[in-house]
Amino acid sequence: MKAVVIGGTKSGVGKTTVALCIASALKKRGFKVQPFKVGPDFIDPTHYSFCDYAVNLDVFMMGEKGVLRSFAKWMTNKDFGIIEGVMGLFDGYRFTDHSSTAHIAKLLGAPVILVMDIRGMSLSALAVFEGYKNFDRDLNVVGVIFNGCSKILYHKLRRLFEERGYDVFGYIPKSEELRIESRHLGLILGNEAKKDWRIFAEFGERYLDIDKILDMANVSGQMENYCEDEAGRGGKNRKITLGIPFDSAFAFYYRDNLEVLKEFANLIFFSPLKGEWIECDAYYLGGGYPELYPELKDFGKFMRKEAEDCKLIYAECGGMMFLSRGIEVEGKRLKMAGVLDIDIVFTKRLQALGYVKGDVIRDNPFIIGSFKGHEFHYSYALPDEDVRFAFKTDGKGIKDGLDGALVYNTLAGYTHIHFFSTSLKRFFNDRR
């Protein structure tokens, strides 16, 4: 099995750019590439849609067995796995390396290429690399790629690194052709960037040693025990139709979550921004940017009627905000669906970021027991006093760690829950 981890010294060094260049170059050569993203990020995975949307690998939310199971499943019938890291190589849960890029690399037995932004450095670049390479001897850091440097600096550093016996796999020069714009949650979505993957492929072939990367990208982890038999799942017994809005307004879904849902339901994707909405038995509203699209007004009316008819609705973060009474952005109020007795206020300051552990404290149609997930938002909620909550978390939630607002058969909260960490059986089985 061929795969490589693209790690970085920190956030913002160009891991996404480098990984996209490698994936694009391999696609151009005819390889079936499966991208992965370490951590809970929803945005970076959308930039790989030219080959396949990236799958999140997150030890905190999925557990080690869950990561191995997911990796084995998605690598079936694929030629190469490209695993984009998160933050710095060793940055994990609460100042440990748990759930870090390094943790994933060791778990999979995958080699790591370190991406470095070496502007403003000369010999110090070598010292930084050796620090990362030697920090954990169980981790296989095989070499380096320099990002955003000049050709002259690259050749000087390459000679310096190779004299010490380290592999250099190339560099990516600074270029407007590769730049992806950002907004408050990070990069803009892949479909918004509208970048031609062939440009990334050209940079990959011109500036990276793709043959050398292919030669060393051997995964030593034992995946055979985690390949699942998909036969007999769902199929003819599916009775639930689950509507999932999917466009720039609602774009944040873990691929493995959708796979879990496929075991029990027929998934129907539609785009509210294109005027599409379909009457289904249940709905899953993921996160996104509903505050950017006042044209969702009619879809809001539709979802309010579906909620009042006691249809099953599960919503996370942006989906929860869409179901609120309204969103205030820079002093302007946007009317939302009005399903929840909650108002949302956007700020310029980050309100919550981090992993979440939670427990069910009130019976609901969806989640059983405990769960794990993630919060990331610049808004805060103002719920009415009589709002009922289904969850108690160690995060911020909607109010003082309380999350999962309940009304009708609707459950909506800030937490993005990974379904590997909990049970959804009641959601479907009671209605078969």
LOLUM-306662 format. One record per residue (C-alpha): residue number from 1; y, x, z. Coordinates in Angstrom, 2 decimals. Layout:
<rs>
{n = NUM	north = Y	east = X	up = Z}
...
</rs>
This chain:
<rs>
{n = 1	north = 0.00	east = 0.00	up = 0.00}
{n = 2	north = 3.40	east = 1.36	up = -1.02}
{n = 3	north = 6.50	east = 0.71	up = 1.09}
{n = 4	north = 9.49	east = 2.55	up = 2.51}
{n = 5	north = 11.97	east = 1.84	up = 5.29}
{n = 6	north = 15.65	east = 2.41	up = 4.52}
{n = 7	north = 17.21	east = 3.29	up = 7.87}
{n = 8	north = 20.74	east = 4.33	up = 8.72}
{n = 9	north = 22.63	east = 6.36	up = 11.26}
{n = 10	north = 24.68	east = 3.23	up = 12.07}
{n = 11	north = 25.91	east = -0.02	up = 10.57}
{n = 12	north = 28.06	east = 0.28	up = 7.46}
{n = 13	north = 26.57	east = 3.49	up = 6.03}
{n = 14	north = 25.25	east = 1.74	up = 2.91}
{n = 15	north = 21.65	east = 0.73	up = 3.70}
{n = 16	north = 21.96	east = -2.46	up = 1.65}
{n = 17	north = 23.44	east = -0.65	up = -1.35}
{n = 18	north = 20.75	east = 2.04	up = -1.32}
{n = 19	north = 17.92	east = -0.47	up = -0.85}
{n = 20	north = 19.26	east = -2.62	up = -3.70}
{n = 21	north = 19.45	east = 0.41	up = -6.00}
{n = 22	north = 15.83	east = 1.34	up = -5.25}
{n = 23	north = 14.53	east = -2.23	up = -5.56}
{n = 24	north = 16.43	east = -2.77	up = -8.82}
{n = 25	north = 15.22	east = 0.48	up = -10.36}
{n = 26	north = 11.62	east = -0.38	up = -9.51}
{n = 27	north = 12.00	east = -3.88	up = -10.93}
{n = 28	north = 13.37	east = -2.40	up = -14.15}
{n = 29	north = 10.24	east = -0.24	up = -14.32}
{n = 30	north = 8.06	east = -3.34	up = -14.07}
{n = 31	north = 7.09	east = -3.17	up = -10.38}
{n = 32	north = 6.60	east = -6.32	up = -8.33}
{n = 33	north = 8.93	east = -5.58	up = -5.42}
{n = 34	north = 8.91	east = -7.40	up = -2.07}
{n = 35	north = 12.08	east = -6.85	up = -0.01}
{n = 36	north = 12.18	east = -7.13	up = 3.78}
{n = 37	north = 15.06	east = -7.08	up = 6.26}
{n = 38	north = 14.69	east = -5.80	up = 9.82}
{n = 39	north = 16.29	east = -8.12	up = 12.37}
{n = 40	north = 17.63	east = -11.66	up = 12.31}
{n = 41	north = 20.22	east = -11.31	up = 9.51}
{n = 42	north = 20.32	east = -14.18	up = 6.99}
{n = 43	north = 22.89	east = -12.77	up = 4.57}
{n = 44	north = 21.51	east = -9.44	up = 3.33}
{n = 45	north = 18.20	east = -11.06	up = 2.24}
{n = 46	north = 20.05	east = -13.25	up = -0.29}
{n = 47	north = 21.12	east = -10.18	up = -2.27}
{n = 48	north = 17.52	east = -9.47	up = -3.33}
{n = 49	north = 16.98	east = -12.74	up = -5.19}
{n = 50	north = 16.72	east = -10.85	up = -8.50}
{n = 51	north = 13.21	east = -9.84	up = -7.43}
{n = 52	north = 12.46	east = -12.02	up = -4.40}
{n = 53	north = 14.40	east = -13.12	up = -1.33}
{n = 54	north = 13.88	east = -10.67	up = 1.52}
{n = 55	north = 11.68	east = -11.63	up = 4.46}
{n = 56	north = 12.89	east = -10.93	up = 8.00}
{n = 57	north = 10.80	east = -8.67	up = 10.22}
{n = 58	north = 11.84	east = -9.00	up = 13.85}
{n = 59	north = 9.63	east = -7.93	up = 16.75}
{n = 60	north = 11.72	east = -9.74	up = 19.36}
{n = 61	north = 11.41	east = -13.14	up = 17.71}
{n = 62	north = 8.06	east = -12.76	up = 15.95}
{n = 63	north = 6.10	east = -10.39	up = 18.17}
{n = 64	north = 4.29	east = -7.33	up = 16.80}
{n = 65	north = 1.37	east = -9.38	up = 15.51}
{n = 66	north = 3.76	east = -11.78	up = 13.83}
{n = 67	north = 5.49	east = -8.89	up = 12.03}
{n = 68	north = 2.17	east = -7.45	up = 10.85}
{n = 69	north = 0.96	east = -10.88	up = 9.74}
{n = 70	north = 4.15	east = -11.56	up = 7.81}
{n = 71	north = 4.23	east = -8.13	up = 6.16}
{n = 72	north = 0.60	east = -8.40	up = 5.06}
{n = 73	north = 1.10	east = -11.90	up = 3.69}
{n = 74	north = 4.20	east = -11.15	up = 1.64}
{n = 75	north = 2.86	east = -7.85	up = 0.30}
{n = 76	north = -0.17	east = -9.59	up = -1.22}
{n = 77	north = -0.12	east = -8.99	up = -5.00}
{n = 78	north = 3.04	east = -6.89	up = -4.71}
{n = 79	north = 3.40	east = -3.26	up = -5.82}
{n = 80	north = 6.11	east = -2.02	up = -3.49}
{n = 81	north = 7.80	east = -3.06	up = -0.26}
{n = 82	north = 11.41	east = -2.09	up = 0.44}
{n = 83	north = 12.34	east = -2.57	up = 4.11}
{n = 84	north = 16.07	east = -2.54	up = 4.81}
{n = 85	north = 16.87	east = -1.55	up = 8.38}
{n = 86	north = 19.43	east = -2.91	up = 10.80}
{n = 87	north = 22.26	east = -1.08	up = 12.60}
{n = 88	north = 21.34	east = 2.48	up = 13.54}
{n = 89	north = 17.72	east = 3.58	up = 13.25}
{n = 90	north = 16.94	east = 3.28	up = 16.99}
{n = 91	north = 19.26	east = 0.40	up = 17.91}
{n = 92	north = 17.20	east = -2.42	up = 19.39}
{n = 93	north = 17.15	east = -5.01	up = 22.13}
{n = 94	north = 19.44	east = -4.27	up = 25.08}
{n = 95	north = 19.95	east = -0.54	up = 24.47}
{n = 96	north = 16.27	east = 0.16	up = 23.83}
{n = 97	north = 14.42	east = 0.78	up = 20.57}
{n = 98	north = 12.48	east = -2.48	up = 20.99}
{n = 99	north = 12.79	east = -4.52	up = 17.78}
{n = 100	north = 14.72	east = -1.70	up = 16.12}
{n = 101	north = 14.20	east = -0.32	up = 12.62}
{n = 102	north = 12.26	east = 2.55	up = 14.16}
{n = 103	north = 10.00	east = 0.09	up = 16.01}
{n = 104	north = 9.18	east = -1.73	up = 12.75}
{n = 105	north = 8.57	east = 1.55	up = 10.89}
{n = 106	north = 6.13	east = 2.80	up = 13.52}
{n = 107	north = 4.39	east = -0.56	up = 13.72}
{n = 108	north = 3.80	east = -0.62	up = 9.95}
{n = 109	north = 3.14	east = 3.10	up = 9.67}
{n = 110	north = 5.85	east = 3.28	up = 7.00}
{n = 111	north = 7.95	east = 6.34	up = 6.08}
{n = 112	north = 11.70	east = 6.25	up = 6.73}
{n = 113	north = 14.48	east = 7.48	up = 4.47}
{n = 114	north = 17.69	east = 7.95	up = 6.44}
{n = 115	north = 20.92	east = 6.85	up = 4.76}
{n = 116	north = 23.93	east = 8.89	up = 5.82}
{n = 117	north = 27.62	east = 8.50	up = 5.12}
{n = 118	north = 28.64	east = 12.16	up = 5.38}
{n = 119	north = 32.32	east = 11.89	up = 4.54}
{n = 120	north = 34.25	east = 14.26	up = 6.79}
{n = 121	north = 31.17	east = 16.40	up = 7.54}
{n = 122	north = 29.59	east = 19.58	up = 6.25}
{n = 123	north = 27.06	east = 21.42	up = 8.46}
{n = 124	north = 27.36	east = 18.62	up = 10.99}
{n = 125	north = 25.48	east = 16.37	up = 8.56}
{n = 126	north = 22.40	east = 18.56	up = 9.02}
{n = 127	north = 22.75	east = 18.45	up = 12.80}
{n = 128	north = 22.98	east = 14.64	up = 12.74}
{n = 129	north = 19.91	east = 14.36	up = 10.51}
{n = 130	north = 17.85	east = 16.67	up = 12.69}
{n = 131	north = 18.83	east = 14.65	up = 15.72}
{n = 132	north = 17.46	east = 11.47	up = 14.14}
{n = 133	north = 14.36	east = 13.17	up = 12.77}
{n = 134	north = 13.42	east = 14.79	up = 16.08}
{n = 135	north = 14.43	east = 12.00	up = 18.46}
{n = 136	north = 11.02	east = 10.31	up = 18.20}
{n = 137	north = 8.18	east = 12.49	up = 16.92}
{n = 138	north = 5.97	east = 9.41	up = 16.35}
{n = 139	north = 8.40	east = 8.23	up = 13.67}
{n = 140	north = 7.98	east = 9.58	up = 10.13}
{n = 141	north = 11.50	east = 10.32	up = 8.88}
{n = 142	north = 10.70	east = 11.83	up = 5.48}
{n = 143	north = 14.15	east = 12.62	up = 4.15}
{n = 144	north = 17.69	east = 11.54	up = 3.44}
{n = 145	north = 19.95	east = 9.78	up = 0.92}
{n = 146	north = 23.69	east = 10.41	up = 1.05}
{n = 147	north = 25.97	east = 7.45	up = 0.37}
{n = 148	north = 29.57	east = 7.48	up = -0.82}
{n = 149	north = 29.88	east = 11.21	up = -1.39}
{n = 150	north = 31.04	east = 13.31	up = -4.33}
{n = 151	north = 28.73	east = 15.19	up = -6.69}
{n = 152	north = 30.05	east = 18.54	up = -5.46}
{n = 153	north = 29.48	east = 17.72	up = -1.79}
{n = 154	north = 26.04	east = 16.33	up = -2.59}
{n = 155	north = 24.82	east = 19.53	up = -4.23}
{n = 156	north = 26.11	east = 21.67	up = -1.37}
{n = 157	north = 24.41	east = 19.49	up = 1.23}
{n = 158	north = 21.21	east = 19.20	up = -0.76}
{n = 159	north = 20.86	east = 22.99	up = -0.86}
{n = 160	north = 21.56	east = 23.14	up = 2.88}
{n = 161	north = 18.92	east = 20.48	up = 3.69}
{n = 162	north = 16.26	east = 21.83	up = 1.34}
{n = 163	north = 16.64	east = 25.33	up = 2.79}
{n = 164	north = 15.50	east = 23.80	up = 6.10}
{n = 165	north = 12.54	east = 22.10	up = 4.39}
{n = 166	north = 13.91	east = 18.55	up = 4.31}
{n = 167	north = 13.55	east = 16.24	up = 1.34}
{n = 168	north = 16.71	east = 14.87	up = -0.26}
{n = 169	north = 16.12	east = 11.78	up = -2.42}
{n = 170	north = 19.56	east = 11.67	up = -4.01}
{n = 171	north = 22.96	east = 10.16	up = -3.38}
{n = 172	north = 25.04	east = 7.11	up = -4.34}
{n = 173	north = 28.65	east = 7.83	up = -5.32}
{n = 174	north = 31.43	east = 5.51	up = -4.25}
{n = 175	north = 31.84	east = 2.83	up = -6.91}
{n = 176	north = 33.61	east = -0.51	up = -7.21}
{n = 177	north = 30.70	east = -1.71	up = -9.34}
{n = 178	north = 28.46	east = -1.69	up = -6.27}
{n = 179	north = 30.94	east = -2.99	up = -3.71}
{n = 180	north = 30.11	east = -6.34	up = -2.11}
{n = 181	north = 32.88	east = -8.25	up = -0.37}
{n = 182	north = 32.61	east = -9.46	up = 3.23}
{n = 183	north = 33.70	east = -12.36	up = 5.41}
{n = 184	north = 33.53	east = -12.96	up = 9.18}
{n = 185	north = 29.69	east = -13.05	up = 9.43}
{n = 186	north = 29.15	east = -10.02	up = 7.18}
{n = 187	north = 28.65	east = -9.66	up = 3.44}
{n = 188	north = 29.20	east = -12.69	up = 1.27}
{n = 189	north = 26.02	east = -14.38	up = 0.03}
{n = 190	north = 24.12	east = -12.97	up = -2.91}
{n = 191	north = 24.83	east = -15.96	up = -5.15}
{n = 192	north = 28.56	east = -15.62	up = -4.36}
{n = 193	north = 28.66	east = -11.89	up = -5.12}
{n = 194	north = 27.24	east = -12.49	up = -8.62}
{n = 195	north = 26.26	east = -8.84	up = -9.01}
{n = 196	north = 24.08	east = -7.84	up = -11.96}
{n = 197	north = 20.96	east = -6.17	up = -10.58}
{n = 198	north = 20.80	east = -4.01	up = -13.71}
{n = 199	north = 23.93	east = -2.15	up = -12.56}
{n = 200	north = 22.19	east = -1.28	up = -9.28}
{n = 201	north = 19.12	east = -0.23	up = -11.30}
{n = 202	north = 21.26	east = 2.08	up = -13.43}
{n = 203	north = 22.73	east = 3.74	up = -10.33}
{n = 204	north = 19.26	east = 4.02	up = -8.79}
{n = 205	north = 17.79	east = 5.76	up = -11.82}
{n = 206	north = 20.81	east = 8.01	up = -12.33}
{n = 207	north = 21.44	east = 9.16	up = -8.78}
{n = 208	north = 18.16	east = 8.72	up = -6.87}
{n = 209	north = 14.79	east = 10.41	up = -7.31}
{n = 210	north = 12.76	east = 7.22	up = -7.75}
{n = 211	north = 9.57	east = 9.12	up = -8.70}
{n = 212	north = 9.77	east = 11.14	up = -5.51}
{n = 213	north = 10.29	east = 7.97	up = -3.45}
{n = 214	north = 7.21	east = 6.40	up = -5.07}
{n = 215	north = 5.10	east = 9.46	up = -4.30}
{n = 216	north = 5.81	east = 9.51	up = -0.56}
{n = 217	north = 5.96	east = 5.73	up = 0.13}
{n = 218	north = 2.48	east = 5.34	up = 1.59}
{n = 219	north = 1.97	east = 2.90	up = 4.48}
{n = 220	north = -0.63	east = 3.97	up = 7.05}
{n = 221	north = -0.75	east = 0.76	up = 9.13}
{n = 222	north = -3.92	east = -1.32	up = 9.08}
{n = 223	north = -2.97	east = -4.67	up = 7.53}
{n = 224	north = -6.37	east = -6.05	up = 6.59}
{n = 225	north = -6.87	east = -7.99	up = 9.82}
{n = 226	north = -3.58	east = -9.80	up = 9.34}
{n = 227	north = -4.13	east = -11.19	up = 5.84}
{n = 228	north = -4.39	east = -14.94	up = 6.31}
{n = 229	north = -6.53	east = -17.40	up = 4.44}
{n = 230	north = -4.11	east = -19.90	up = 2.95}
{n = 231	north = -6.84	east = -22.28	up = 1.78}
{n = 232	north = -6.97	east = -25.71	up = 3.35}
{n = 233	north = -3.42	east = -25.74	up = 4.68}
{n = 234	north = -1.45	east = -28.90	up = 4.25}
{n = 235	north = -2.37	east = -29.85	up = 0.71}
{n = 236	north = -3.58	east = -33.41	up = 0.23}
{n = 237	north = -2.96	east = -34.30	up = 3.89}
{n = 238	north = 0.80	east = -33.81	up = 3.70}
{n = 239	north = 2.64	east = -37.02	up = 4.45}
{n = 240	north = 6.05	east = -35.79	up = 5.60}
{n = 241	north = 8.80	east = -35.11	up = 3.07}
{n = 242	north = 11.24	east = -32.61	up = 4.55}
{n = 243	north = 14.65	east = -32.36	up = 2.89}
{n = 244	north = 16.36	east = -28.96	up = 3.06}
{n = 245	north = 19.91	east = -28.50	up = 1.76}
{n = 246	north = 20.11	east = -25.07	up = 0.15}
{n = 247	north = 23.30	east = -23.69	up = -1.36}
{n = 248	north = 26.36	east = -21.70	up = -0.24}
{n = 249	north = 27.13	east = -24.25	up = 2.49}
{n = 250	north = 23.58	east = -24.23	up = 3.94}
{n = 251	north = 21.88	east = -20.92	up = 3.21}
{n = 252	north = 20.49	east = -19.48	up = 6.45}
{n = 253	north = 16.71	east = -19.97	up = 6.61}
{n = 254	north = 13.96	east = -17.57	up = 7.62}
{n = 255	north = 11.35	east = -17.48	up = 4.86}
{n = 256	north = 8.54	east = -17.46	up = 7.40}
{n = 257	north = 10.01	east = -20.60	up = 8.99}
{n = 258	north = 9.79	east = -22.34	up = 5.64}
{n = 259	north = 6.21	east = -21.15	up = 5.27}
{n = 260	north = 5.35	east = -22.65	up = 8.68}
{n = 261	north = 6.88	east = -25.95	up = 7.60}
{n = 262	north = 4.86	east = -25.91	up = 4.37}
{n = 263	north = 1.70	east = -26.17	up = 6.47}
{n = 264	north = 2.71	east = -29.70	up = 7.48}
{n = 265	north = 5.24	east = -31.02	up = 4.99}
{n = 266	north = 6.37	east = -31.22	up = 1.41}
{n = 267	north = 9.64	east = -29.27	up = 1.28}
{n = 268	north = 12.32	east = -30.72	up = -0.98}
{n = 269	north = 15.31	east = -28.44	up = -1.62}
{n = 270	north = 18.61	east = -29.81	up = -2.86}
{n = 271	north = 22.27	east = -28.79	up = -3.16}
{n = 272	north = 24.88	east = -31.02	up = -1.52}
{n = 273	north = 27.58	east = -28.94	up = -3.21}
{n = 274	north = 26.21	east = -30.16	up = -6.54}
{n = 275	north = 26.27	east = -33.74	up = -5.34}
{n = 276	north = 22.54	east = -33.81	up = -4.66}
{n = 277	north = 21.00	east = -35.52	up = -1.66}
{n = 278	north = 17.57	east = -37.04	up = -1.46}
{n = 279	north = 16.24	east = -39.56	up = 1.04}
{n = 280	north = 13.38	east = -37.94	up = 2.95}
{n = 281	north = 11.34	east = -38.53	up = 6.11}
{n = 282	north = 13.03	east = -35.63	up = 7.88}
{n = 283	north = 15.73	east = -33.00	up = 7.33}
{n = 284	north = 16.22	east = -29.35	up = 8.24}
{n = 285	north = 19.88	east = -28.25	up = 8.08}
{n = 286	north = 20.16	east = -24.49	up = 8.32}
{n = 287	north = 23.21	east = -22.39	up = 9.03}
{n = 288	north = 25.91	east = -21.49	up = 6.57}
{n = 289	north = 29.57	east = -22.21	up = 5.94}
{n = 290	north = 30.22	east = -25.98	up = 6.04}
{n = 291	north = 33.81	east = -25.26	up = 7.15}
{n = 292	north = 34.56	east = -23.85	up = 3.69}
{n = 293	north = 33.58	east = -26.96	up = 1.75}
{n = 294	north = 35.56	east = -30.17	up = 2.34}
{n = 295	north = 33.65	east = -31.64	up = -0.64}
{n = 296	north = 30.69	east = -32.16	up = 1.73}
{n = 297	north = 32.38	east = -35.35	up = 2.97}
{n = 298	north = 30.06	east = -37.74	up = 1.08}
{n = 299	north = 26.98	east = -35.81	up = 2.14}
{n = 300	north = 28.22	east = -36.16	up = 5.72}
{n = 301	north = 28.32	east = -39.94	up = 5.35}
{n = 302	north = 24.78	east = -39.88	up = 3.98}
{n = 303	north = 23.48	east = -37.76	up = 6.86}
{n = 304	north = 25.23	east = -39.95	up = 9.44}
{n = 305	north = 23.44	east = -43.02	up = 8.05}
{n = 306	north = 20.12	east = -41.16	up = 8.05}
{n = 307	north = 20.70	east = -40.14	up = 11.67}
{n = 308	north = 21.64	east = -43.68	up = 12.72}
{n = 309	north = 18.44	east = -44.87	up = 11.01}
{n = 310	north = 16.60	east = -42.51	up = 13.40}
{n = 311	north = 15.41	east = -40.15	up = 10.68}
{n = 312	north = 14.24	east = -36.81	up = 12.02}
{n = 313	north = 16.99	east = -34.20	up = 11.72}
{n = 314	north = 16.85	east = -30.61	up = 12.97}
{n = 315	north = 19.99	east = -28.50	up = 12.55}
{n = 316	north = 20.97	east = -24.93	up = 13.46}
{n = 317	north = 24.42	east = -23.36	up = 13.86}
{n = 318	north = 26.29	east = -24.26	up = 10.65}
{n = 319	north = 24.04	east = -27.30	up = 10.32}
{n = 320	north = 24.92	east = -28.32	up = 13.86}
{n = 321	north = 28.63	east = -27.84	up = 13.14}
{n = 322	north = 28.28	east = -30.02	up = 10.05}
{n = 323	north = 26.84	east = -32.82	up = 12.22}
{n = 324	north = 29.76	east = -32.60	up = 14.68}
{n = 325	north = 32.82	east = -34.88	up = 14.63}
{n = 326	north = 35.00	east = -32.18	up = 13.13}
{n = 327	north = 35.81	east = -28.49	up = 12.78}
{n = 328	north = 39.21	east = -27.02	up = 13.59}
{n = 329	north = 40.07	east = -23.97	up = 11.49}
{n = 330	north = 43.49	east = -22.30	up = 11.89}
{n = 331	north = 45.04	east = -25.48	up = 13.23}
{n = 332	north = 43.60	east = -27.72	up = 10.51}
{n = 333	north = 40.89	east = -30.25	up = 11.30}
{n = 334	north = 38.06	east = -30.92	up = 8.87}
{n = 335	north = 36.14	east = -34.13	up = 9.39}
{n = 336	north = 32.39	east = -33.65	up = 9.59}
{n = 337	north = 29.41	east = -36.04	up = 9.66}
{n = 338	north = 30.14	east = -37.40	up = 13.14}
{n = 339	north = 26.52	east = -37.57	up = 14.27}
{n = 340	north = 27.15	east = -35.51	up = 17.42}
{n = 341	north = 29.84	east = -36.20	up = 20.05}
{n = 342	north = 30.98	east = -32.61	up = 19.70}
{n = 343	north = 34.09	east = -30.92	up = 18.31}
{n = 344	north = 34.02	east = -27.37	up = 16.90}
{n = 345	north = 36.85	east = -24.83	up = 17.07}
{n = 346	north = 36.87	east = -21.67	up = 14.93}
{n = 347	north = 38.44	east = -18.50	up = 16.30}
{n = 348	north = 39.11	east = -15.02	up = 14.97}
{n = 349	north = 37.08	east = -13.55	up = 17.82}
{n = 350	north = 33.30	east = -13.36	up = 17.94}
{n = 351	north = 32.02	east = -15.99	up = 20.38}
{n = 352	north = 28.32	east = -15.13	up = 20.50}
{n = 353	north = 26.06	east = -12.44	up = 19.06}
{n = 354	north = 22.57	east = -11.52	up = 20.17}
{n = 355	north = 18.99	east = -12.49	up = 20.80}
{n = 356	north = 18.20	east = -15.63	up = 22.76}
{n = 357	north = 15.32	east = -16.76	up = 24.93}
{n = 358	north = 15.10	east = -20.43	up = 25.73}
{n = 359	north = 13.05	east = -23.21	up = 27.29}
{n = 360	north = 12.74	east = -26.90	up = 26.55}
{n = 361	north = 14.22	east = -28.93	up = 29.43}
{n = 362	north = 14.13	east = -32.38	up = 27.81}
{n = 363	north = 11.57	east = -34.05	up = 25.58}
{n = 364	north = 12.53	east = -33.93	up = 21.89}
{n = 365	north = 10.83	east = -34.58	up = 18.53}
{n = 366	north = 10.68	east = -30.94	up = 17.45}
{n = 367	north = 10.18	east = -28.04	up = 19.87}
{n = 368	north = 7.56	east = -27.58	up = 22.62}
{n = 369	north = 7.77	east = -25.06	up = 25.47}
{n = 370	north = 9.67	east = -21.80	up = 25.19}
{n = 371	north = 11.18	east = -20.13	up = 22.13}
{n = 372	north = 13.07	east = -17.09	up = 20.91}
{n = 373	north = 15.93	east = -16.88	up = 18.46}
{n = 374	north = 19.37	east = -15.54	up = 17.69}
{n = 375	north = 23.03	east = -16.54	up = 17.98}
{n = 376	north = 25.91	east = -15.35	up = 15.79}
{n = 377	north = 29.09	east = -17.40	up = 15.51}
{n = 378	north = 32.87	east = -17.24	up = 15.66}
{n = 379	north = 33.25	east = -20.83	up = 16.80}
{n = 380	north = 32.83	east = -22.65	up = 20.11}
{n = 381	north = 31.86	east = -26.24	up = 20.83}
{n = 382	north = 33.58	east = -28.93	up = 22.90}
{n = 383	north = 30.90	east = -31.52	up = 23.75}
{n = 384	north = 31.60	east = -34.84	up = 25.45}
{n = 385	north = 30.39	east = -35.04	up = 29.06}
{n = 386	north = 27.52	east = -37.39	up = 28.23}
{n = 387	north = 25.94	east = -35.19	up = 25.54}
{n = 388	north = 22.26	east = -34.60	up = 26.33}
{n = 389	north = 20.70	east = -31.17	up = 25.82}
{n = 390	north = 17.08	east = -30.24	up = 25.11}
{n = 391	north = 17.30	east = -26.49	up = 25.75}
{n = 392	north = 18.34	east = -24.03	up = 28.43}
{n = 393	north = 18.88	east = -20.53	up = 27.05}
{n = 394	north = 20.09	east = -17.12	up = 28.20}
{n = 395	north = 22.66	east = -17.20	up = 25.40}
{n = 396	north = 25.92	east = -19.08	up = 25.11}
{n = 397	north = 24.57	east = -22.19	up = 23.42}
{n = 398	north = 26.77	east = -25.24	up = 23.01}
{n = 399	north = 27.84	east = -25.25	up = 26.67}
{n = 400	north = 27.01	east = -22.80	up = 29.48}
{n = 401	north = 23.65	east = -21.84	up = 27.99}
{n = 402	north = 22.71	east = -25.44	up = 27.26}
{n = 403	north = 21.78	east = -25.95	up = 23.62}
{n = 404	north = 20.00	east = -28.40	up = 21.39}
{n = 405	north = 22.16	east = -31.54	up = 21.51}
{n = 406	north = 20.06	east = -34.72	up = 21.30}
{n = 407	north = 21.04	east = -38.05	up = 19.76}
{n = 408	north = 18.88	east = -40.60	up = 17.90}
{n = 409	north = 16.06	east = -38.40	up = 16.49}
{n = 410	north = 18.48	east = -35.54	up = 15.83}
{n = 411	north = 18.28	east = -32.14	up = 17.53}
{n = 412	north = 21.06	east = -29.64	up = 16.79}
{n = 413	north = 22.13	east = -26.35	up = 18.38}
{n = 414	north = 23.71	east = -22.96	up = 17.84}
{n = 415	north = 20.44	east = -21.03	up = 18.24}
{n = 416	north = 18.53	east = -19.99	up = 15.15}
{n = 417	north = 14.95	east = -20.36	up = 16.40}
{n = 418	north = 12.12	east = -18.41	up = 14.79}
{n = 419	north = 9.15	east = -20.74	up = 14.49}
{n = 420	north = 6.66	east = -17.92	up = 15.13}
{n = 421	north = 7.87	east = -17.99	up = 18.75}
{n = 422	north = 7.24	east = -21.66	up = 19.49}
{n = 423	north = 5.34	east = -24.79	up = 18.46}
{n = 424	north = 6.48	east = -27.52	up = 16.09}
{n = 425	north = 3.25	east = -29.51	up = 16.08}
{n = 426	north = 4.68	east = -32.58	up = 17.77}
{n = 427	north = 7.34	east = -32.78	up = 15.08}
{n = 428	north = 4.66	east = -33.45	up = 12.45}
{n = 429	north = 1.39	east = -34.44	up = 14.07}
{n = 430	north = 2.71	east = -37.54	up = 15.82}
{n = 431	north = 3.77	east = -38.86	up = 12.41}
{n = 432	north = 0.68	east = -38.19	up = 10.31}
</rs>
